[in-house]
Amino acid sequence: MDRVRTLLETPKRPERMWPVVGAAVLLAISALTFATAMILAPPLTSEHIAHQRGVD
């Protein structure tokens, strides 16, 4: 009887990992892009550059 029940059960499909891997890759690429932009961006200044150099 157990064998009949196992044969009548609908086969379970294995879960696909591609959506999870795709989301992780997208998150990693965006994190690296933002980190690169932060490194390459010029520093912010709160005062005018000519004021720091003493130029009037």
ROSE-4610 file (N, C-alpha, C; in Angstrom, 1 decimal, always signed):
// ROSE-4610
residu = [M/M/M/D/D/D/R/R/R/V/V/V/R/R/R/T/T/T/L/L/L/L/L/L/E/E/E/T/T/T/P/P/P/K/K/K/R/R/R/P/P/P/E/E/E/R/R/R/M/M/M/W/W/W/P/P/P/V/V/V/V/V/V/G/G/G/A/A/A/A/A/A/V/V/V/L/L/L/L/L/L/A/A/A/I/I/I/S/S/S/A/A/A/L/L/L/T/T/T/F/F/F/A/A/A/T/T/T/A/A/A/M/M/M/I/I/I/L/L/L/A/A/A/P/P/P/P/P/P/L/L/L/T/T/T/S/S/S/E/E/E/H/H/H/I/I/I/A/A/A/H/H/H/Q/Q/Q/R/R/R/G/G/G/V/V/V/D/D/D]
num = [1/1/1/2/2/2/3/3/3/4/4/4/5/5/5/6/6/6/7/7/7/8/8/8/9/9/9/10/10/10/11/11/11/12/12/12/13/13/13/14/14/14/15/15/15/16/16/16/17/17/17/18/18/18/19/19/19/20/20/20/21/21/21/22/22/22/23/23/23/24/24/24/25/25/25/26/26/26/27/27/27/28/28/28/29/29/29/30/30/30/31/31/31/32/32/32/33/33/33/34/34/34/35/35/35/36/36/36/37/37/37/38/38/38/39/39/39/40/40/40/41/41/41/42/42/42/43/43/43/44/44/44/45/45/45/46/46/46/47/47/47/48/48/48/49/49/49/50/50/50/51/51/51/52/52/52/53/53/53/54/54/54/55/55/55/56/56/56]
x = [+0.8/+0.0/+0.9/+2.0/+2.9/+3.5/+3.8/+4.3/+3.3/+2.0/+1.0/+0.8/+0.9/+0.8/+2.0/+3.2/+4.3/+4.2/+3.6/+3.5/+2.4/+1.4/+0.3/+0.6/+1.6/+1.9/+2.5/+2.2/+2.7/+4.2/+5.0/+6.5/+6.8/+7.7/+8.1/+9.2/+9.1/+10.1/+11.2/+12.4/+13.5/+13.4/+13.8/+13.8/+14.9/+14.6/+15.6/+16.5/+17.7/+18.7/+19.0/+18.7/+19.0/+18.5/+17.2/+16.8/+17.6/+17.9/+18.7/+20.1/+20.7/+22.1/+22.1/+21.1/+20.9/+20.8/+20.0/+19.8/+21.1/+21.8/+23.1/+24.1/+24.2/+25.1/+24.7/+23.5/+23.0/+23.4/+23.2/+23.5/+25.0/+25.8/+27.3/+27.8/+27.2/+27.6/+27.3/+26.1/+25.7/+26.5/+26.9/+27.7/+29.1/+29.7/+31.0/+30.9/+29.8/+29.7/+29.6/+28.8/+28.8/+30.1/+30.8/+32.1/+33.1/+33.1/+34.0/+33.7/+32.4/+32.0/+32.4/+32.3/+32.8/+34.3/+35.0/+36.5/+36.9/+36.3/+36.7/+36.1/+35.1/+34.5/+35.4/+35.4/+36.3/+35.7/+36.6/+36.2/+35.3/+34.4/+33.5/+34.2/+34.1/+34.7/+33.6/+33.7/+32.7/+33.0/+34.2/+34.6/+35.1/+35.1/+35.5/+37.0/+37.5/+38.9/+39.8/+39.3/+40.1/+40.2/+39.3/+39.4/+40.5/+40.6/+41.7/+43.1/+43.2/+44.5/+44.9/+44.0/+44.3/+44.1/+43.5/+43.3/+42.0/+42.1/+40.9/+40.2]
y = [-1.2/+0.0/+1.3/+1.2/+2.4/+2.6/+1.6/+1.8/+2.4/+2.1/+2.7/+4.1/+4.5/+5.9/+6.7/+6.2/+6.9/+7.0/+6.0/+6.1/+7.1/+7.3/+8.2/+9.6/+9.9/+11.2/+12.0/+13.3/+14.1/+14.3/+14.1/+14.2/+15.7/+15.8/+17.2/+17.6/+18.9/+19.4/+20.0/+19.8/+20.5/+22.0/+22.7/+24.2/+24.6/+25.6/+26.2/+27.2/+27.2/+28.1/+29.3/+29.3/+30.4/+31.8/+31.9/+33.2/+33.7/+32.8/+33.2/+33.7/+32.9/+33.2/+34.5/+34.7/+35.9/+37.2/+37.0/+38.2/+38.5/+37.5/+37.7/+38.3/+37.9/+38.5/+40.0/+40.3/+41.6/+42.5/+42.0/+42.8/+43.0/+42.0/+42.1/+43.1/+43.1/+44.1/+45.5/+45.7/+47.0/+47.5/+46.6/+47.0/+47.4/+46.7/+47.0/+48.3/+48.5/+49.8/+51.0/+50.9/+52.0/+52.2/+51.2/+51.3/+52.0/+51.6/+52.2/+53.7/+54.0/+55.4/+56.2/+55.7/+56.4/+56.6/+55.7/+55.8/+56.8/+56.8/+57.7/+59.1/+59.3/+60.6/+61.6/+62.8/+63.8/+64.1/+64.5/+64.8/+66.0/+66.0/+67.2/+68.3/+69.5/+70.6/+71.5/+72.0/+72.8/+74.3/+74.6/+76.0/+76.1/+77.3/+77.6/+77.4/+76.8/+76.5/+77.8/+78.8/+80.1/+80.7/+80.5/+81.0/+80.2/+79.0/+78.2/+78.6/+78.9/+79.3/+80.7/+81.5/+82.9/+83.8/+83.4/+84.2/+85.0/+86.3/+87.1/+87.4]
z = [+0.0/+0.0/+0.0/+0.7/+0.7/-0.7/-1.4/-2.7/-3.6/-3.5/-4.3/-4.0/-2.7/-2.3/-2.9/-2.9/-3.4/-4.9/-5.6/-7.1/-7.4/-6.6/-6.9/-6.5/-5.7/-5.3/-6.6/-6.6/-7.7/-7.5/-8.5/-8.3/-7.9/-6.9/-6.5/-7.4/-7.9/-8.7/-7.8/-8.2/-7.4/-7.6/-6.5/-6.6/-7.5/-8.3/-9.2/-8.4/-8.7/-8.0/-8.8/-10.1/-11.0/-10.5/-10.1/-9.6/-8.4/-7.5/-6.3/-6.7/-7.6/-8.1/-8.9/-9.7/-10.5/-9.6/-8.5/-7.6/-6.9/-6.5/-5.8/-6.7/-7.9/-8.9/-9.2/-9.3/-9.5/-8.3/-7.1/-5.9/-5.8/-6.2/-6.1/-7.1/-8.3/-9.4/-9.0/-8.4/-8.0/-6.8/-5.9/-4.8/-5.3/-6.2/-6.7/-7.5/-8.2/-9.0/-8.1/-7.0/-6.1/-5.4/-5.0/-4.4/-5.3/-6.5/-7.5/-7.7/-7.7/-7.9/-6.7/-5.5/-4.3/-4.3/-4.8/-4.8/-5.9/-7.0/-8.1/-8.0/-7.2/-7.1/-6.4/-6.9/-6.2/-4.8/-3.9/-2.5/-2.5/-1.6/-1.4/-0.6/-1.0/-0.2/+0.3/+1.6/+2.2/+2.0/+1.6/+1.3/-0.1/-0.6/-1.9/-2.0/-3.1/-3.3/-3.3/-3.9/-4.0/-2.6/-1.7/-0.4/+0.4/+0.1/+0.8/+0.3/-1.0/-1.5/-1.2/-0.7/-0.4/-1.6/-2.6/-3.8/-3.6/-3.9/-3.7/-5.1]
